[in-house]
């Protein structure tokens, strides 16, 4: 019986990428600044603090009610990703 073929190079370990971080990092810097300003307005109007549970609910609401327009859905997903990152403490609040 032939022996099993041995791979001379081991496979590198897989990399886990956070979806929300990937969405935010794919935005150009100017767009990120605009999204951060919009998030500051949203959280100022609808969240009294940066409570993670409140930010998560806001993100969920944005993704559920983003409408039929593809551009609006994409914008809502970007905002939701930024809100979830802020809820996890990855994205600091802008003053």
C-alpha positions as a Python dict, from the first residue, in 0.01 Angstrom:
ca = {
    (1, 'X'): (0, 0, 0),
    (2, 'X'): (147, 340, -95),
    (3, 'X'): (223, 582, 184),
    (4, 'X'): (18, 897, 227),
    (5, 'X'): (156, 1196, 46),
    (6, 'X'): (317, 1444, 280),
    (7, 'X'): (278, 1811, 215),
    (8, 'X'): (623, 1974, 232),
    (9, 'X'): (471, 2311, 326),
    (10, 'X'): (215, 2322, 603),
    (11, 'X'): (-91, 2534, 535),
    (12, 'X'): (-87, 2870, 714),
    (13, 'X'): (-353, 2905, 980),
    (14, 'X'): (-677, 3070, 867),
    (15, 'X'): (-744, 3426, 961),
    (16, 'X'): (-1069, 3527, 1125),
    (17, 'X'): (-1192, 3864, 1004),
    (18, 'X'): (-1457, 4056, 1189),
    (19, 'X'): (-1732, 4147, 942),
    (20, 'X'): (-1804, 4487, 1097),
    (21, 'X'): (-1437, 4583, 1101),
    (22, 'X'): (-1408, 4474, 738),
    (23, 'X'): (-1707, 4688, 639),
    (24, 'X'): (-1567, 4994, 814),
    (25, 'X'): (-1213, 4942, 686),
    (26, 'X'): (-1343, 4914, 330),
    (27, 'X'): (-1477, 5271, 351),
    (28, 'X'): (-1252, 5555, 236),
    (29, 'X'): (-1135, 5785, 520),
    (30, 'X'): (-1364, 6071, 416),
    (31, 'X'): (-1667, 5838, 420),
    (32, 'X'): (-1570, 5708, 766),
    (33, 'X'): (-1559, 6065, 895),
    (34, 'X'): (-1907, 6131, 751),
    (35, 'X'): (-2040, 5809, 904),
    (36, 'X'): (-1887, 5896, 1241),
    (37, 'X'): (-2053, 6238, 1230),
    (38, 'X'): (-2387, 6078, 1144),
    (39, 'X'): (-2346, 5829, 1428),
    (40, 'X'): (-2272, 6112, 1668),
    (41, 'X'): (-2601, 6276, 1564),
    (42, 'X'): (-2795, 5949, 1590),
    (43, 'X'): (-2658, 5856, 1930),
    (44, 'X'): (-2708, 6211, 2055),
    (45, 'X'): (-3073, 6201, 1949),
    (46, 'X'): (-3166, 5841, 2033),
    (47, 'X'): (-2921, 5722, 2299),
    (48, 'X'): (-2852, 5907, 2622),
    (49, 'X'): (-2524, 5718, 2668),
    (50, 'X'): (-2298, 5486, 2473),
    (51, 'X'): (-2468, 5190, 2641),
    (52, 'X'): (-2370, 4881, 2438),
    (53, 'X'): (-2720, 4731, 2447),
    (54, 'X'): (-2872, 5055, 2315),
    (55, 'X'): (-2614, 5080, 2037),
    (56, 'X'): (-2676, 4716, 1940),
    (57, 'X'): (-3053, 4782, 1923),
    (58, 'X'): (-2994, 5087, 1705),
    (59, 'X'): (-2772, 4881, 1473),
    (60, 'X'): (-3032, 4604, 1452),
    (61, 'X'): (-3304, 4858, 1375),
    (62, 'X'): (-3096, 5010, 1095),
    (63, 'X'): (-3039, 4677, 928),
    (64, 'X'): (-3404, 4572, 957),
    (65, 'X'): (-3560, 4894, 826),
    (66, 'X'): (-3315, 5000, 556),
    (67, 'X'): (-3572, 5006, 274),
    (68, 'X'): (-3563, 4872, -80),
    (69, 'X'): (-3301, 5106, -226),
    (70, 'X'): (-2965, 4928, -248),
    (71, 'X'): (-2773, 5248, -174),
    (72, 'X'): (-2977, 5310, 141),
    (73, 'X'): (-2927, 4950, 255),
    (74, 'X'): (-2552, 4978, 207),
    (75, 'X'): (-2541, 5305, 400),
    (76, 'X'): (-2752, 5155, 680),
    (77, 'X'): (-2521, 4851, 698),
    (78, 'X'): (-2216, 5074, 727),
    (79, 'X'): (-2379, 5275, 1005),
    (80, 'X'): (-2485, 4955, 1181),
    (81, 'X'): (-2132, 4815, 1160),
    (82, 'X'): (-1991, 5131, 1314),
    (83, 'X'): (-2253, 5123, 1590),
    (84, 'X'): (-2170, 4760, 1671),
    (85, 'X'): (-1797, 4841, 1683),
    (86, 'X'): (-1869, 5128, 1920),
    (87, 'X'): (-2086, 4899, 2132),
    (88, 'X'): (-1790, 4659, 2161),
    (89, 'X'): (-1550, 4942, 2244),
    (90, 'X'): (-1350, 4895, 1922),
    (91, 'X'): (-1455, 5231, 1778),
    (92, 'X'): (-1426, 5514, 2032),
    (93, 'X'): (-1694, 5782, 2051),
    (94, 'X'): (-1603, 6110, 1882),
    (95, 'X'): (-1652, 6422, 2089),
}
